[in-house]
Amino acid sequence: MRIIPIKSINDRTGAPADFAALSEKEYCMGITDAALGIIEANKTGGKPIVLITGPSGSGKTVTAHRLKAELTKQSMKTHIISMDNYFKPLKCGTDGVDLESPDRVDRGLFAEQAEKILNGEQVTLPVFDFTKQDRHKGAEFKREKSELVIFEGIHMLNPDISGCLAGHESSVYVSVRTRLKSTLGHSLHPSKIRLMRRFVRDKLFRARSFYQTMEHFNNVQRGEKKHIMPYKKHADFDIDTFVPYEMSIYKKHIFPELKAALEKNNFIYELLMFLDELEDIGDEFVPEDSLIREFIGGNTLMY
């Protein structure tokens, strides 16, 4: 796990366009390395399936699409299927349901369709409607022999879910693996960086207060420790999704509100301490296909 001093970030904000370009290139290098490894695994071991997982706020959705783009660039036609669409319908609401549990997944349907997809048979993919907590039939899909399929979701490394694909898959774990270091020597845990991402996205697009975000994130983290973290060691590839200039982008979106909330929550003080030291950068320097756009909006990737 790498550690980046805030001073080294601030030293680069004076040339924001160059800083953003180099940061994006660094993130892309991890994707390229994984793509080349996946291609080699398929070539030598017959592994046309790619499993991608990561905790909340890890940027796994954009990473999956960026990985698809890189594989396509390497002449490997690739499709993405979200595990979320295999969730069981909850027609009576979500009260009392563990939303982070693998029991939410319709394992029978997933295993049936995963096997058919692997064998090149046609399936009717499901589509999960989160507003109604219900599922309906989607598009027809058939994998051609030379094509790759990415299955993306929080439980994709859990053998109880993806065991039906054992021996035919490459696996990728996606998360923030970088810590920030303040001028006083304090270290900001990667989970707090993911929380910052959630603060920004929830404020801009989900009308959640910071307190609601924190409460939800605490529940999510309990689920991560139980259902995701035990399996990350089995991943073939690990992509650090930290983009060095991203905190300088988030600051202006959430710093004033966090500062106003300080009196009501001491936990916020730690986040403010790091944000206060950072110089900010304007959103105009963020490319339209950047992982950062998953949280601030304006992403041109189709998903």
C-alpha positions, 0 to 999 in steps of 0.5 A: 500500500502506497502513502502519498504526502499531501504536500506532494499533491499540493506541489502539483496543483499549480499545473492542474492540467498536467497533474490531472493527465499524469494522474489519469495515466497512472490509473490507466496503467493498472487497467492496462496491466490487468487487461494484458494479464487477462488476455494471456490467461484466456490465451493459455488457459481458456479463461473467457470470463472476468470477475470484478469486485470491490467495496462501495465507492471503489469505482468498480463500475467505471473500472469495469468499463475502462477495462472493457475499453482496453480489452477492446483496444487489444482486439478482444471483444468484451461484454459487461454483465452486472451481478445487480441484475440477478438480485431477487425481487423484494416486492414487500420492501427492503425492511429487515433485509440485509442489502449487502448479503450474497443471499440477495443474489438469485444463485440458481438463475445466475449459475444457470445463465453463467454456464450457458454464457460460458458455453456460447448458448443464448440467454435472456438477461434479467434487468433489476429495477431498483426503484421497484425492487423488482426484476424483469426480462431484458435483452437476448445475449449470446457470447461468441467463442472469441469474446470475453464477458466481464461479470461485475458486482460486490459478490463476484469473488464469493465462490458461493456465487461464482463457483459455477465459473471456477477454472474459466475465470480471471478475477480482479479486485478493485479498491482504493489502496493508497493512504494520504499523509498530512503535514502532521504525519497523520494517515487517512485510511483508504476507506475514508477516501471512499467515504469522501467519494460517497459524500460527493455523489450522495450530495450531488445526485442522491439528496442524502445528508452527510449523516445519512451517508455516514450511517449508510456507509457504516452499514455497508462497511459491516457487509464488506468485512463479512462478505467481500474482504475475505475473498479479495486475496483470491483475486488474480489482479488488483487495481488501485483506483486512487487517482492522485488529484481526486481529493483536490476535486472533491474539496469544493463540493463538500468542504463547506457542508462538512465544516458546518456539520463539525459541531455535531459530529467529531468524526468529521474533524479528521476528514476536514483536517485533510481537506483543509490542507489540500489545494482545490482543482476545478472540475474542468480538468477532469476527463469525461471518461475519468473514474472521478466522474462516477462521483461528480457526474458527467461521465460519458461511459455508457452503463 
